[in-house]
Amino acid sequence: MFLRIIPPYIPYPKIMNSLAGAFEILFGICLLFPLTRQYAAIGIIILLIAVFPANLYMYQKGAKGIPKWALLLRLPLQLALIAWAYLYT
């Protein structure tokens, strides 16, 4: 599913998808430890900004089985997640 929402102008979508997933897991694990929590939060903020074009593209293109209003709701939710991650920096 995630490969379909990567905008066509992003090169190497399979690699980018795998990298995003790997960093998401890595940052999630790093949040567990006080020593790495701040760096993980910064990484999460960067990751959320990096994947925003995919969320925007998904809204523009539409997604099978997901209402358009839910896709639109994801966009400001991204800002809320960034603000939440910022609390840990």
N, C-alpha and C positions, 0 to 999 in steps of 0.2 A: 504494500500500500504506500509506503513512504517514497518509493522510487517514482510513483506516479505524480506526486505533488512537488517534485523538484522541478523548478522552472527550466525550460530548455536552454537558457543561456548559461547555466551552471555546468562547467565541464566535468566529465567523469562522474556521472551521478551515482553509480554503484559504489565507487570509492568514497565519495563524499558522504553517502548514506552510512557506510560502515564506519567511517571516521567519526561522524556525529554520534552514532550509537556507542562507539567505544569511549569517546570522551564523556558522554552522558553517564555511563557506568562508572568510569574512573572518578569523575567529580562527585557522584553520589557516594561512592565509597570514602572519598577524601573528606566529605562532610562529617563523617562519623568521628573523626579524630581532631581534637582541639588544635594540634600543631599545623594541620593542613586545611582546616575549615575555611579560613579567610581566603586562601588561594583557590580553593574549590568554588567558593561563592563568586569570586571574580571570573573564574572559568565558566561558571554557569551563566553569568550575565553575558559574557561574550558569545557563548553558544546560543542563548536565547535570541540575541541580536542577529547572529548568523543564520538561524533557521527562520527568521521572520519572513524573508521573501518566499519561502515555501508555503507558509500559512497564508500569505497574501495571494499567491498563485492558486492555492487550493480554493480560496474564496472566489476568485475571479473565474476559475474553470468549473467549479462545482465538484461535488464528490457524490458518488452513487450511494444513496441511502442516508445521507446526512443533510438535514435541512439547511437551506442557505442562511437562515438566522443563526444557527449554531456555528456555522463557519465564520460569520461576521462577529459573533461573540468571542471567538478565539483570539481575534486581533487585539482588543484591549486587555484580554486576559494575559496576554504575553507581557504587557507593561506591568501588570500586577505581580506576575512571577518575577520580573526583573527587580521590582521594588522589594519583594520578599527576600530575594537572594542578597540584595544590597544590605539588608539588616545584619548579615553575617560577615560583612567586610570590615 
